[in-house]
Amino acid sequence: LVTSLKPYALGSPVGHRLVFVDGVFVPELSVVCDLPPGAVIRNLASALERESTVVEAHLGHNLPAEMHGFAALNTAFLSDGAYVHLERGVALREPVHLLFIASGTSATVAHPRNLVVAEEDSRATLIESYVALNEGEYFTNAVTEIVAGNNAAIEHYKLERESEQAYHVGGIHVRQERDSRYISHNVAVGGRLVRNDIHAALDGEGAECTLNGLYLTRGRQHVDNHTRIEHYKPHGTSREWYK
């Protein structure tokens, strides 16, 4: 089905890459290089078996009480996605690329769920990209949960480059603890109807959150970006810039 990942490799080799086709994990196309002790990168279904304690402690706990209907739908159909866990002090030198490929088959529906747990003093760069093999009509309903512990730093790129006949609803839900830093770069250039919901909860003093966004449409394309930053503790800083 996928003969080459070169068109989706972002111009250079990526150290760690998990590949999903129509929401199904493809280990043959995925690669995880040597990881430092305390770092785990694998698909979520496998993590539910091997790291059930950590997964169950965080999965679904970062969504707002008034859960969005599509997030609830994702939770109801949750089967797989990406899982990244960094223990205290772990820093990844190479980015983690989560590549979601749609075959473009009509009426295909995928509900990927991603969970990133970055413990105290950890560091990572995450690239979450959605692409299509052709201009088919299909639906992607994705949810990504990110937990940033004390003084953790996560830089997150989401690239939506799907078919211009596709429908994409994506939710990013972030919980930040003391002195943590989260930077989001959200780029949407594909899809017929796209909605991005970004919710950041600054739940620790001194937390910093930056939301950057870029969207480019043509013809009948429609893109909605809904952002929500909640300062639960004092001395937090948030910035937002969408163009």
C-alpha positions in Angstrom: 0.0 0.0 0.0 2.8 2.4 1.0 5.8 1.9 -1.2 7.9 4.8 0.0 7.7 7.2 3.0 10.0 9.7 1.3 7.2 12.1 0.4 6.2 12.3 4.0 9.6 12.3 5.7 9.8 16.1 6.0 13.0 16.3 4.0 15.3 14.6 6.4 15.6 11.3 8.3 13.8 11.3 11.6 15.3 9.4 14.5 12.1 7.8 15.7 9.0 7.2 13.7 5.7 5.4 14.3 3.5 4.8 11.2 -0.2 4.2 11.1 -2.3 3.5 8.0 -6.0 4.1 8.3 -5.5 4.1 12.1 -3.7 0.7 12.1 -0.1 0.5 13.4 2.4 -0.7 10.8 5.5 -1.9 12.6 7.2 -2.7 9.2 7.3 1.0 8.4 8.1 2.2 11.9 11.5 2.7 13.4 12.7 3.5 16.9 16.4 4.2 17.2 18.4 3.6 20.4 16.6 5.3 23.3 18.2 6.5 26.5 17.2 4.6 29.7 13.8 5.6 30.9 12.3 6.4 27.4 9.6 4.4 25.8 8.1 4.9 22.3 5.6 2.4 21.0 2.0 2.0 19.9 -0.7 2.5 22.5 -2.2 -0.9 22.2 1.1 -2.5 23.1 1.6 0.1 25.9 -1.7 -0.9 27.4 -0.3 -4.4 27.9 3.2 -3.5 28.9 2.8 -0.2 30.8 -0.8 -0.4 31.9 -0.1 1.4 35.2 1.2 4.5 33.6 -1.3 4.5 30.7 -4.3 4.0 33.0 -3.1 6.8 35.3 -3.2 9.3 32.4 -5.3 8.1 29.5 -8.5 10.1 29.4 -7.7 12.2 32.5 -6.6 15.3 30.6 -9.8 15.9 28.8 -12.0 18.7 30.1 -15.0 17.8 32.1 -17.3 19.0 29.4 -15.8 16.6 26.9 -16.2 17.5 23.3 -18.5 15.1 21.4 -15.8 14.1 19.0 -13.4 13.4 21.8 -16.0 11.2 23.4 -16.5 9.4 20.1 -12.7 8.9 19.9 -12.7 7.5 23.4 -15.6 5.1 22.6 -13.7 3.7 19.6 -10.2 3.9 21.1 -8.1 1.0 19.8 -4.6 2.3 19.0 -2.3 5.3 18.5 1.1 6.4 19.7 2.6 6.3 23.2 5.6 8.2 24.4 6.8 8.0 28.0 9.8 9.9 29.3 10.9 9.2 32.9 12.5 11.9 35.1 15.4 13.7 33.5 15.2 12.0 30.1 15.9 14.1 27.0 15.4 12.9 23.5 18.0 14.2 21.1 16.0 13.2 18.0 12.4 14.2 17.3 9.5 11.6 17.5 7.5 11.5 14.2 4.0 10.2 14.5 2.9 9.6 10.9 -0.8 8.9 10.1 -1.4 7.9 6.5 -4.9 7.7 5.0 -5.3 5.3 2.1 -8.0 7.6 0.8 -10.5 4.8 0.5 -14.0 6.3 0.6 -15.9 6.0 3.9 -12.8 5.1 5.9 -12.9 6.3 9.5 -10.0 6.4 11.9 -9.9 7.3 15.6 -6.2 7.5 16.6 -5.4 8.2 20.2 -2.0 9.5 21.3 -0.6 9.7 24.8 2.6 11.6 25.8 3.8 11.5 29.4 6.9 13.7 30.1 7.9 13.4 33.7 9.9 16.0 35.6 12.9 17.6 33.8 12.4 15.6 30.6 12.6 17.1 27.0 11.3 16.0 23.7 10.2 17.3 20.2 7.0 15.7 18.8 5.9 15.8 15.1 2.3 14.6 14.5 1.5 14.6 10.8 -1.6 13.5 8.8 -1.2 12.8 5.1 -3.2 11.0 2.3 -2.2 8.7 -0.5 -4.9 10.1 -2.8 -7.8 12.6 -2.9 -10.4 10.2 -1.4 -13.2 11.2 1.0 -12.7 9.9 4.6 -12.9 10.9 8.2 -10.1 11.2 10.8 -11.0 11.9 14.4 -7.8 12.2 16.4 -7.1 13.0 20.1 -3.6 13.7 21.6 -3.1 13.9 25.3 0.1 15.4 26.7 1.2 15.6 30.3 4.2 17.8 31.1 5.6 17.3 34.5 7.6 19.8 36.6 10.1 21.6 34.5 9.5 19.4 31.5 9.6 20.8 28.0 7.6 19.6 25.0 7.7 21.2 21.5 4.9 19.8 19.4 4.3 20.2 15.7 1.0 19.1 14.1 0.9 19.1 10.3 -2.4 18.4 8.6 -1.9 17.7 4.9 -4.7 15.4 4.1 -6.9 15.1 1.0 -9.0 18.1 0.1 -12.0 15.9 0.2 -11.3 14.6 3.7 -12.8 15.5 7.1 -10.5 15.9 10.0 -11.3 16.6 13.7 -8.4 16.8 16.0 -8.1 17.5 19.7 -4.9 18.3 21.6 -5.3 18.3 25.4 -2.3 19.4 27.5 -1.8 19.4 31.3 1.2 21.3 32.6 2.8 21.2 36.0 5.1 23.6 37.7 7.7 25.4 35.5 6.9 23.2 32.5 7.0 24.5 28.9 4.8 23.5 26.0 5.1 25.0 22.5 2.6 24.1 19.8 3.0 24.7 16.1 -0.3 23.8 14.4 -0.3 23.9 10.5 -3.3 23.0 8.4 -3.2 23.0 4.6 -5.4 20.0 3.7 -8.8 18.7 4.2 -12.3 19.8 3.1 -13.6 20.4 6.6 -11.0 20.6 9.4 -11.5 21.4 13.1 -8.6 21.7 15.6 -9.4 21.9 19.3 -6.4 22.8 21.5 -6.9 22.9 25.3 -4.0 23.7 27.6 -4.4 23.5 31.4 -1.6 25.4 33.2 -1.9 23.4 36.5 1.4 24.5 38.1 3.0 27.7 39.1 5.4 29.2 36.5 4.1 27.1 33.6 4.6 28.5 30.1 2.4 27.8 27.0 2.8 29.0 23.5 0.3 28.3 20.7 1.3 29.1 17.1 -0.9 28.3 14.2 -0.9 28.6 10.4 -3.8 27.6 8.1 -4.0 28.0 4.3 -7.2 27.1 2.4 -8.5 27.4 -1.2 -11.7 26.6 -3.0 -14.3 24.9 -0.7 -11.9 24.1 2.1 -12.9 25.2 5.7 -10.6 25.2 8.7 -11.7 26.0 12.3 -9.2 26.5 15.2 -10.6 26.5 18.7 -8.0 27.3 21.4 -8.5 27.3 25.2 -5.8 28.1 27.7 -6.7 27.9 31.4 -4.4 29.3 34.1 -5.2 27.3 37.2 -2.1 28.4 39.2 -0.4 31.8 39.4 2.7 33.1 37.6 2.0 31.3 34.4 2.6 32.7 30.9 0.7 32.0 27.7 1.1 33.3 24.2 -1.0 32.7 21.1 -0.4 33.6 17.4 -2.5 32.3 14.6 -2.3 33.5 11.0 
